[in-house]
Amino acid sequence: MADQIIMAFINGILLGGVLALLAFGLNLIFGVVKIIHMAYGQFVMLGFYLIYSFNAIFHIPLVPAMLLGIAAMALLGVLTQLLLINPLLNAPRLNQLLALASLIIVLENLAMIIWGADYRGIPLTLPIINIGEVFIRSSYLIAFIGAIVVLGLLYLFLHRTYLGLAIRATAQDLEMAEGMGINPRIVYYVTLAAGGALTGVVAAFFVPIYTVHPHFGSSFTIMAFVIVVFGGMGNLLGGFISAFIIGVATSVAAVLYTNELADILALILFVLVMLVRPQGLLGVRA
């Protein structure tokens, strides 16, 4: 049992890295555009389907298919900003939530029409890493390393480039950013493109781990939202920390009990934190 708990703890950390990347995009969009992207998990689902189609239907090698999927999701992010979010920027928050929630239904039914209800996946055989009595799935390890590398590159982009600094300035103080000559509309488009590209990256990391179906994104939308609120809305560091907490807690609970109880535990942990700190772990009370 001790070996199983250790293995679950390690796999939880590996899963936490990918969840941190998933939550980063959702957090970035909220922090800059002040919009809660309710269909973020469905974007991951669509990115997964696109990678599958490029590889299995159009016979494009896997890595170029992943790059095409990431580029397509970045373009979809820009189109979402142009066609849906721009008209809603000054609308009441409830209108924004309902419009983006309706996008969930649109994307899931669109996936059902195009790809059907069957599970789709790209068959990949990756080895299991054996350290004593502990077994680690190399697909999880690859996804974790890739997620950490991408998060590191995003950190450098946000802190070492003019465009990244413009994004941070817009997130912190929109009026001051405009006074410094920053065009928030351009920043919004870049942010949605980055957020869309991140859903494609997460989908690429999920390819060796999961199969996809039209409702694949729903659980990840909920998980990303829980992680973001748990860490503090708009706080990127808080989302990073909470992703590992949720990843480890659910992974260990799944070994000790069942997957269903693990999901319940994650939500109970979330509710308890909200009762004690409604603003999240690192959020600031309004």
Helices and strands as residue ranges (DSSP letters): H 2-33, H 40-52, I 53-57, H 62-80, I 81-85, G 86-88, H 93-115, E 128-131, E 134-137, H 138-160, H 162-172, H 174-179, H 184-206, H 216-231, H 236-256, H 259-276
